[in-house]
Amino acid sequence: MGLYAVITADIIQSRKQVLPFERIEQTLASFAGEHLVKSFALSRGDEIQGVVSDLSVIVSLVRRLRYVMWPLALGWG
């Protein structure tokens, strides 16, 4: 069994955002990669989570996710 990492992002001030959550979910659904064990998805309403199998791609995935989710501000964990 390999090593996995969960990438978690919180949408900052999600109640004040103008983007509808349906659009966010569509964007996340199109965000795919061979290293994703579990695709990025909304959970708890304003939290984005995904699971990766290759730790070396975490930085590039976070940068790409920040880009596709702009103008939303994201807090990371």
N, C-alpha and C positions, 0 to 999 in steps of 0.2 A: 504494500500500500504506500502510495506516495504522500508527499507533503502538500497540503492545500492551504489557501488563505482566503478569508472572507474580506471583501472590500465593502465598507459601509460608508455611505454619504448621507448627510442630513440636509434637506433643503432648508436653508436659512430663511426665516420669516415666511414660511410656506403659505400662511393665510393671507399674506399681502401680495402674493404673486399673481400676475395677470395671465400666465399660461395655464390653460386648462389641463387637469391631470390626465385627460384622455390623450392629449398631444404628448405629454411626457411619457406615458406608457407606450405610445406608438414609436417614439424615438428610441426608447430602451429596447423595444422588440427588434428594431432594426440594427441594434448594436450587438454584433456577434463576433466571435473569435474562436479560433481553435483551442485556445487555452482556457476558455470558460467552461467549467464543469456545470455550473448553474448560471444561466443568463441573468443579467441585471434586471431587476424588477422592483416595483414599488412595494414597500411593506409598511404597515403602520401609518399609511396615508402620506407621509412626507419623508420616508427613509428609502434609500436606494441600496440594494444589496446584490452582490454577485460573488461567485466562488471561482477561484482560479487554481489551476494545477501547476502552473509554472511561475514561480516567484519572481523570475527575472523580467517578467512582462508587467508587473504591477505598476511601475511608474508610467510606462507608456499607456496603459489602460486608463489610469487616473487622468492623465493629460487629455486623452481622447474623450473621455467621459465629460470632463470639464468643458471641452470645446463644444460637444454636441448638445450639452445642456444649457449653454449660455443663452440668455442672460441670467439664468438662475444662479444664485450664490450657493455653493455647497460647502458644508463642513465635513471633514474626513475623519475616519477612524479605522 
